Structures are given as structure tokens and as C-alpha cells.
Amino acid sequence: MLAILALLIAGAALLSHTAPAPFLFEAFRPSKSLWRVAPVAGAPPTVYLTFDDGPNPEWTPALLDALRSEGVSATFFLIDEHLTPETAPIVRRMADEGHAIGLHSGTRLPVIMPPDAFASSLSRAAHRIASVAGAAPCRLYRPHAGWRSASMYQGLEQAGYRLAGWSWGMWDWSWWRTPDAVRTARRLAKKASAGDIVVIHDGHHKDPRADRRHTPETIRLLVPALASKGFSFGRLCDMESP
């Protein structure tokens, strides 16, 4: 019995860092992270489209085309290392077309960084984005794979940022299968509920030019499917304050 209990505790501790949904940390500090947006009484049900691991010079432009044709705004969580002279115009286009921009990481290193160092890294990344986008990113940070720690929360608080996650099951991971737009859009449309935060990848944490052809096509299928159910679409960055 003690061995089973020890395994359960160890599993819970692991999930508190890696689970892509609120868990132990959020139970103790519920205002410090955003995994779902509370519906507003009288407002239409809203879904928040977010995109991770960009900017990707190969596929982010096609995604922006899809969002523009569907008439919706989204939030992009960008990896600082992927901001280059080649991708800078893409980031400027995001801002010019009304999309919001948040900060992301392609590594789990922030989990073990001292709070001061992590806060400084956020400030540097925000400054670089602002220099090319013409406007500062919002104060939301999404950790790589959902990994988080007490020191990370301290650094976020020092820098004036809030951690942003995503709703349970509302992502494009296909369980080791090649992502497929039709399958992904069908699953997300079926599962969606008011306040859900969707995360789809237009980049990759290691390969800045990763094949993400499923992403723009998913949007072209998903947005009409959700709209037909009465959903509207919001920018997660507009919900950055606790």
C-alpha cells in the first residue's frame, strides 16, 4: 500500500510540471495561470485560438492567410530564438493584422532558472518582439510542454507576466501520428466549449522550418465548424489580467 501511495505522489508531482492542464500548482495559486477563460454572462460562447513555436517562415504566412480569410484574430506564442531577419516581417504582419503576441520557450530550462534570470529573459524577448512588431507583446508566457515550477511563477510575478496554458484535450497533438487537418478540426470542433483555449503549432521548438501544413488547413475547417455552432473567437491576450 505504501509503495502504491508513493507512486501516486510521484506521479502527481510529475504531472504538476508536465500536464497540459491545471494541476497542483494551480490548486495553490489559482490566479497565477490561465488555462480556461470564464464565460461572460450574456456574451456568445468564445473560443481562443493560440499558436505555438513560431514564427515559421515556411508555414506561418499560410496560417495568417487562413486566419485573414476566415476573419478571426488569434494569439501567437513566439520562441525568441526563432525571431530572425527572415521572420521579422512575419511578426510585423501578425501585429498589423490584429493578432496578439505572447512569449513562449523552446526549452524546459526556465523551470530551473533563478527567478531574476527568468524575468530578465522575458524582458529581453519582449523587447526584441516590440522592435520588429511595432508594439510590445502582451504579458502572457506559455511554458514549453506545460513544464512549470515555483521559481518560474516567481520570475513571472517579478516581470509582471501571467502563465498561459491550454484547455484539456484542445491541442493538435495526434499521439505519434502525422497531424491531419481533417481529423484535428473534427475532434476540436466536437470537444469545444465556451472559454476553451486551443493550441495548434505553426512551428517546432527545435526545427524553425518544420512542416506544419496541417495548421492553416485546420483553421479553414475548424473556424466555420465552430461558427456554425454559435462560437465567437477571442484573443487570449485580451484576458491577460488575473
ABEGO torsion letter per residue (X at the ends): XAAAAAAAAAAAAAAAAABBBBBAAAAABAAABBABBBBBBGBBBBBBBBBBGOBBAAAAAAAAAAAAAAGBBBBBBBBAAABBAAAAAAAAAAAAAGBBBBBBBABAAAAABBAAAAAAAAAAAAAAAAAAAGBBBBBBBBBBGGBBBAAAAAAAAAAGBBBBBBBBGBBABAGGBBBBAAAAAAAAAAABBBGBBBBBBABBAABAABBAAAAAAAAAAAAAAAAAAGBBBBBAAAAABX
